[in-house]
Amino acid sequence: MNKNEKWQNELEFLRAIINKTELEKTRKWGGEVYTLNNGNVLMIGAFKNYVSIWFFNGVFLKDPFQVLGNAQEGKTKALRHWQFTSVEEMEEDKIMEYIQVAIENEKKGLKWKAEKSDKIEIPEILNEAFKSNKIFEMAFDELTPFKQKEYVEHINTAKREATKMNRLEKIKPMILEGVGLNDKYRK
């Protein structure tokens, strides 16, 4: 039995509530997304242990029943979700209250704006490479902040020092050529 079959009643319950609103159903990212004037308002989906309704700009929702969760504290900024494990725990009036507020927020144009950080924290391993090769440092400085950040994150996400060194050696020629880490994938 796949997860959508397992949670069929719960998904149908949520769909019935959402269908009473002005939201339009579409498919994005492999799931059911409900929009208003092409703006993403909410999404529903089944997982292994629960069914969830996701509010794209859930950060703006008041949470009077203390039911909303953040998928990844510290990473997920705007998205909030409400999990259910049975139809019995689903209260239509409460769910509708959250949906209506989400719709009103979309009509008001409330959108989470990602914070832009111009400050790039250069890792020590990269600073050492700059000290021993000024041409390499100048090439890095000429890259756009976006490309610099890509390289810094590429090095910082390695756990082992040996991996960081290997990554540094692989990216040196790219930096010297003035290309970004993932430029070959962009068109």
ZADREN-444659 format. One record per residue: residue in three letters; x, y, z of N, C-alpha, C, O in turn. Coordinates in steps of 0.05 Angstrom, whole numbers, padded with zeros to 5 digits, always signed. Layout:
N
alaXYZXYZXYZXYZ/...
// end
This chain:
187
met+00017-00024+00000+00000+00000+00000+00018+00025+00000+00036+00027+00017/asn+00013+00043-00019+00030+00067-00019+00018+00088+00000-00005+00085+00009/lys+00033+00108+00006+00025+00128+00026-00001+00142+00019-00017+00149+00037/asn-00005+00148-00007-00030+00161-00015-00055+00144-00010-00076+00154-00003/glu-00052+00117-00014-00074+00099-00008-00079+00097+00022-00102+00097+00031/lys-00057+00096+00037-00059+00094+00066-00074+00118+00078-00089+00115+00097/trp-00070+00142+00067-00081+00166+00077-00104+00177+00060-00109+00201+00061/gln-00116+00160+00045-00137+00169+00026-00160+00185+00040-00168+00206+00030/asn-00170+00175+00062-00192+00189+00076-00183+00216+00086-00199+00235+00084/glu-00159+00218+00097-00149+00244+00107-00145+00264+00084-00152+00288+00087/leu-00134+00255+00062-00130+00272+00039-00157+00282+00028-00160+00305+00021/glu-00176+00264+00026-00203+00271+00016-00216+00291+00034-00230+00310+00025/phe-00212+00288+00060-00223+00307+00080-00212+00335+00075-00227+00354+00075/leu-00186+00337+00072-00173+00363+00067-00182+00374+00040-00188+00398+00039/arg-00184+00358+00019-00193+00368-00007-00221+00379-00005-00227+00400-00017/ala-00238+00365+00010-00266+00374+00012-00267+00402+00025-00283+00419+00017/ile-00250+00407+00045-00249+00433+00058-00239+00454+00039-00251+00476+00035/ile-00217+00448+00026-00204+00467+00007-00222+00473-00016-00223+00496-00026/asn-00238+00454-00025-00256+00458-00048-00278+00478-00042-00292+00487-00060/lys-00282+00484-00016-00303+00503-00008-00292+00532-00010-00306+00551-00005/thr-00267+00534-00018-00254+00561-00020-00251+00569-00049-00258+00554-00067/glu-00239+00592-00054-00234+00601-00081-00207+00592-00092-00199+00600-00114/leu-00193+00576-00077-00166+00567-00086-00169+00548-00110-00188+00533-00113/glu-00148+00550-00127-00147+00533-00151-00126+00512-00147-00104+00517-00139/lys-00133+00487-00154-00115+00464-00151-00097+00462-00176-00105+00465-00198/thr-00071+00457-00170-00052+00452-00191-00032+00432-00180-00033+00425-00157/arg-00014+00423-00197+00007+00404-00189+00034+00418-00192+00041+00428-00213/lys+00049+00418-00170+00077+00428-00170+00093+00411-00152+00083+00401-00132/trp+00118+00407-00159+00137+00392-00142+00126+00365-00135+00132+00354-00113/gly+00110+00353-00152+00099+00327-00148+00076+00326-00128+00069+00304-00118/gly+00065+00349-00121+00044+00349-00102+00020+00367-00109+00021+00380-00130/glu+00000+00366-00093-00024+00383-00097-00019+00410-00085-00018+00413-00060/val-00018+00431-00101-00014+00458-00092-00039+00474-00099-00051+00470-00120/tyr-00047+00490-00080-00071+00507-00084-00063+00536-00085-00048+00546-00067/thr-00072+00550-00106-00063+00577-00111-00086+00596-00112-00109+00589-00114/leu-00078+00622-00111-00097+00644-00114-00082+00664-00132-00062+00675-00124/asn-00093+00670-00155-00081+00688-00174-00051+00681-00179-00034+00698-00179/asn-00047+00655-00183-00020+00644-00189-00001+00645-00165+00022+00638-00168/gly-00010+00654-00142+00006+00654-00118+00002+00629-00102-00021+00621-00096/asn+00023+00615-00094+00021+00591-00078+00011+00597-00050+00023+00613-00036/val-00011+00584-00042-00023+00589-00016-00017+00565+00002-00007+00568+00024/leu-00024+00541-00007-00021+00517+00009-00016+00493-00008-00021+00493-00032/met-00008+00472+00006-00002+00446-00008-00011+00424+00012-00007+00427+00036/ile-00021+00402+00001-00027+00379+00018-00011+00355+00008-00005+00353-00016/gly-00004+00338+00027+00011+00314+00019+00011+00293+00040+00006+00298+00064/ala+00016+00268+00031+00017+00245+00049+00046+00237+00052+00062+00237+00033/phe+00053+00230+00077+00080+00221+00083+00077+00194+00097+00055+00183+00099/lys+00099+00182+00105+00098+00155+00117+00080+00155+00142+00064+00136+00145/asn+00083+00174+00159+00070+00173+00185+00048+00194+00189+00036+00195+00211/tyr+00043+00210+00169+00023+00231+00173+00015+00243+00146+00027+00239+00125/val-00007+00259+00147-00016+00276+00125-00011+00304+00134-00014+00311+00158/ser-00005+00321+00116+00002+00349+00124-00011+00369+00105-00014+00364+00081/ile-00017+00392+00116-00025+00415+00100-00003+00436+00105+00004+00443+00127/trp+00009+00445+00083+00032+00464+00084+00022+00491+00075+00008+00494+00055/phe+00029+00511+00091+00022+00539+00084+00048+00553+00075+00067+00556+00091/phe+00048+00561+00050+00073+00573+00038+00083+00598+00053+00107+00601+00057/asn+00064+00614+00062+00072+00638+00077+00061+00635+00106+00050+00654+00117/gly+00064+00612+00116+00054+00605+00143+00066+00622+00165+00055+00624+00187/val+00089+00634+00160+00102+00650+00180+00084+00674+00188+00086+00685+00210/phe+00065+00682+00170+00047+00704+00175+00021+00695+00189+00005+00712+00196/leu+00017+00669+00192-00007+00659+00205-00005+00661+00235+00015+00655+00247/lys-00027+00671+00247-00029+00669+00276-00035+00639+00281-00048+00626+00264/asp-00026+00629+00303-00029+00600+00308-00044+00596+00335-00032+00587+00354/pro-00070+00604+00336-00085+00603+00361-00087+00575+00373-00090+00573+00398/phe-00085+00554+00357-00088+00527+00368-00061+00513+00371-00060+00490+00378/gln-00039+00528+00366-00012+00517+00369-00008+00491+00354+00001+00471+00366/val-00015+00491+00328-00013+00466+00313+00008+00468+00290+00015+00447+00279/leu+00018+00491+00284+00036+00494+00262+00065+00488+00270+00074+00495+00292/gly+00078+00474+00252+00106+00467+00257+00124+00478+00234+00114+00484+00212/asn+00149+00480+00240+00169+00488+00220+00185+00463+00213+00195+00449+00230/ala+00186+00457+00187+00198+00432+00178+00228+00430+00187+00236+00408+00196/gln+00243+00451+00184+00271+00451+00192+00278+00477+00206+00283+00497+00193/glu+00277+00477+00232+00284+00501+00248+00311+00512+00239+00330+00497+00235/gly+00312+00538+00234+00336+00550+00226+00340+00551+00196+00356+00568+00186/lys+00327+00534+00181+00330+00534+00152+00304+00543+00139+00305+00562+00122/thr+00281+00531+00146+00256+00538+00134+00247+00564+00146+00244+00566+00170/lys+00242+00584+00130+00235+00611+00140+00205+00616+00140+00194+00623+00161/ala+00192+00612+00117+00164+00620+00115+00144+00597+00117+00122+00600+00127/leu+00152+00573+00108+00135+00550+00106+00128+00539+00134+00145+00536+00151/arg+00102+00534+00138+00092+00522+00162+00073+00499+00155+00060+00500+00134/his+00072+00478+00171+00055+00456+00165+00040+00446+00190+00048+00450+00213/trp+00018+00433+00184+00000+00422+00205-00003+00392+00198-00012+00385+00176/gln+00005+00375+00217+00005+00346+00212-00020+00333+00225-00029+00341+00246/phe-00029+00312+00211-00052+00297+00221-00046+00267+00217-00032+00259+00199/thr-00056+00251+00236-00052+00222+00234-00078+00207+00232-00078+00182+00230/ser-00100+00222+00232-00127+00209+00228-00148+00230+00222-00145+00253+00230/val-00169+00222+00209-00191+00240+00204-00204+00249+00230-00214+00271+00232/glu-00204+00232+00250-00217+00238+00275-00205+00263+00288-00219+00278+00303/glu-00180+00268+00284-00167+00292+00297-00170+00317+00279-00161+00338+00287/met-00182+00315+00256-00184+00337+00238-00211+00352+00243-00232+00340+00241/glu-00208+00377+00251-00232+00393+00256-00235+00414+00233-00219+00432+00230/glu-00256+00410+00218-00260+00426+00194-00260+00456+00200-00247+00471+00186/asp-00274+00465+00221-00275+00493+00226-00248+00505+00233-00242+00528+00225/lys-00231+00491+00247-00205+00501+00254-00187+00502+00229-00172+00521+00224/ile-00188+00481+00213-00172+00480+00189-00181+00502+00170-00164+00516+00158/met-00207+00506+00167-00217+00527+00150-00208+00555+00160-00202+00572+00143/glu-00207+00558+00185-00198+00584+00197-00170+00590+00187-00164+00613+00179/tyr-00152+00571+00188-00124+00575+00180-00123+00580+00149-00108+00597+00140/ile-00139+00565+00135-00139+00568+00105-00149+00596+00098-00137+00609+00080/gln-00170+00605+00111-00181+00632+00104-00161+00654+00110-00159+00673+00095/val-00147+00652+00132-00127+00672+00139-00104+00671+00118-00094+00692+00109/ala-00096+00647+00109-00076+00644+00089-00085+00657+00062-00069+00670+00049/ile-00110+00654+00056-00121+00666+00031-00121+00696+00034-00113+00710+00015/glu-00129+00707+00057-00129+00736+00061-00101+00747+00060-00096+00768+00049/asn-00082+00733+00071-00054+00741+00070-00044+00742+00041-00029+00760+00034/glu-00052+00723+00025-00044+00723-00003-00057+00747-00018-00044+00759-00034/lys-00082+00753-00012-00095+00776-00024-00082+00802-00016-00080+00821-00032/lys-00071+00803+00009-00057+00827+00018-00029+00829+00006-00016+00850+00009/gly-00020+00807-00006+00007+00807-00017+00029+00802+00003+00052+00808-00002/leu+00022+00790+00025+00043+00783+00045+00060+00761+00035+00050+00739+00030/lys+00086+00766+00031+00105+00747+00021+00130+00749+00037+00139+00770+00044/trp+00141+00726+00043+00167+00725+00057+00189+00733+00038+00191+00723+00016/lys+00205+00752+00046+00228+00761+00030+00253+00749+00042+00259+00752+00066/ala+00267+00734+00026+00292+00722+00035+00312+00743+00043+00315+00763+00029/glu+00326+00738+00065+00346+00758+00073+00370+00754+00055+00378+00731+00050/lys+00381+00776+00047+00405+00775+00031+00429+00783+00048+00429+00804+00061/ser+00448+00766+00048+00472+00772+00064+00495+00777+00045+00503+00760+00030/asp+00506+00801+00046+00528+00808+00029+00555+00799+00041+00575+00797+00028/lys+00554+00794+00067+00578+00786+00081+00583+00756+00076+00567+00739+00083/ile+00607+00750+00065+00614+00723+00061+00637+00716+00080+00658+00729+00079/glu+00633+00696+00096+00653+00688+00116+00672+00668+00102+00665+00645+00096/ile+00696+00677+00096+00716+00661+00082+00728+00640+00102+00738+00647+00123/pro+00727+00614+00094+00738+00594+00112+00769+00596+00113+00782+00606+00095/glu+00780+00587+00135+00809+00589+00140+00825+00576+00118+00846+00586+00109/ile+00816+00553+00109+00830+00538+00088+00833+00555+00062+00853+00553+00048/leu+00812+00570+00056+00813+00587+00032+00831+00611+00037+00846+00620+00019/asn+00830+00622+00061+00848+00645+00068+00877+00636+00066+00894+00652+00056/glu+00884+00612+00074+00911+00602+00072+00919+00600+00043+00942+00606+00036/ala+00901+00590+00026+00907+00588-00003+00912+00616-00015+00928+00619-00033/phe+00897+00636-00005+00901+00664-00015+00928+00674-00008+00941+00688-00023/lys+00937+00668+00017+00963+00678+00026+00986+00667+00009+01005+00681+00005/ser+00983+00643+00000+01004+00630-00015+01002+00635-00046+01020+00629-00061/asn+00979+00647-00054+00975+00652-00083+00958+00677-00087+00933+00675-00086/lys+00971+00699-00091+00957+00725-00093+00940+00726-00119+00919+00739-00120/ile+00949+00712-00140+00933+00712-00165+00907+00698-00161+00886+00706-00171/phe+00908+00676-00145+00884+00661-00138+00865+00679-00122+00841+00679-00127/glu+00876+00694-00103+00859+00712-00087+00846+00733-00104+00823+00740-00101/met+00862+00745-00123+00850+00766-00140+00828+00754-00158+00808+00767-00163/ala+00832+00730-00168+00812+00717-00185+00786+00713-00169+00764+00717-00179/phe+00789+00704-00144+00766+00700-00127+00751+00727-00122+00727+00728-00123/asp+00767+00748-00116+00755+00774-00111+00740+00785-00135+00721+00801-00131/glu+00747+00777-00159+00734+00787-00183+00708+00772-00189+00692+00781-00205/leu+00704+00750-00175+00678+00735-00179+00655+00750-00167+00659+00767-00149/thr+00631+00745-00177+00608+00758-00165+00604+00747-00137+00613+00725-00131/pro+00590+00762-00119+00585+00752-00092+00571+00725-00093+00576+00708-00076/phe+00553+00721-00112+00538+00696-00114+00558+00672-00119+00556+00652-00105/lys+00576+00676-00137+00596+00655-00144+00615+00651-00120+00622+00628-00114/gln+00623+00672-00107+00640+00669-00083+00626+00653-00062+00638+00635-00050/lys+00600+00659-00057+00585+00645-00037+00582+00615-00044+00584+00598-00026/glu+00578+00609-00070+00577+00581-00079+00602+00566-00071+00601+00544-00061/tyr+00625+00578-00077+00650+00564-00071+00654+00561-00041+00663+00540-00032/val+00648+00582-00026+00652+00581+00003+00634+00559+00015+00643+00543+00032/glu+00609+00557+00006+00591+00537+00016+00600+00509+00008+00597+00490+00023/his+00611+00507-00016+00622+00481-00026+00644+00471-00007+00645+00447-00001/ile+00661+00488+00001+00683+00481+00019+00672+00476+00047+00679+00456+00060/asn+00655+00494+00057+00645+00491+00084+00627+00467+00089+00625+00458+00112/thr+00614+00457+00069+00596+00434+00073+00611+00407+00075+00599+00387+00083/ala+00637+00408+00069+00653+00383+00073+00658+00380+00103+00663+00399+00118/lys+00656+00355+00113+00659+00350+00141+00689+00345+00148+00699+00355+00168/arg+00703+00331+00131+00730+00324+00137+00749+00344+00125+00744+00356+00103/glu+00771+00349+00138+00791+00367+00128+00803+00358+00102+00808+00375+00084/ala+00806+00332+00098+00817+00322+00073+00798+00327+00050+00806+00334+00028/thr+00772+00325+00055+00752+00332+00034+00753+00361+00027+00751+00368+00004/lys+00756+00378+00047+00758+00407+00042+00782+00413+00025+00780+00429+00006/met+00805+00400+00030+00829+00404+00014+00824+00394-00014+00832+00408-00033/asn+00812+00371-00018+00806+00361-00045+00788+00380-00060+00793+00385-00084/arg+00768+00390-00047+00750+00408-00060+00764+00434-00068+00760+00445-00090/leu+00781+00444-00051+00796+00468-00056+00814+00464-00081+00814+00481-00099/glu+00827+00441-00083+00844+00436-00106+00828+00434-00132+00837+00443-00153/lys+00804+00423-00130+00787+00420-00154+00775+00446-00164+00771+00450-00188/ile+00770+00465-00145+00758+00490-00153+00778+00511-00161+00770+00531-00174/lys+00803+00508-00154+00823+00528-00160+00823+00535-00190+00822+00559-00197/pro+00825+00516-00208+00825+00523-00237+00800+00537-00246+00801+00555-00263/met+00777+00530-00234+00752+00543-00242+00752+00572-00233+00744+00590-00248/ile+00761+00577-00209+00763+00604-00199+00782+00621-00216+00776+00644-00222/leu+00805+00609-00222+00824+00623-00239+00813+00630-00267+00821+00650-00279/glu+00795+00614-00276+00782+00619-00302+00758+00638-00300+00748+00648-00320/gly+00750+00644-00275+00728+00663-00270+00700+00651-00273+00681+00665-00277/val+00699+00624-00272+00673+00611-00274+00662+00604-00247+00677+00599-00228/gly+00636+00602-00245+00623+00594-00220+00622+00564-00218+00626+00549-00237/leu+00618+00555-00194+00618+00526-00187+00598+00511-00205+00604+00489-00214/asn+00574+00522-00209+00553+00507-00223+00546+00520-00250+00524+00516-00260/asp+00564+00536-00261+00558+00550-00286+00551+00531-00309+00535+00537-00326/lys+00564+00508-00309+00559+00490-00332+00530+00480-00332+00521+00470-00353/tyr+00516+00482-00309+00488+00473-00308+00468+00496-00314+00444+00491-00317/arg+00478+00520-00315+00460+00543-00319+00460+00550-00349+00481+00548-00362/lys+00438+00559-00358+00436+00568-00386+00422+00594-00387+00418+00606-00408/
// end
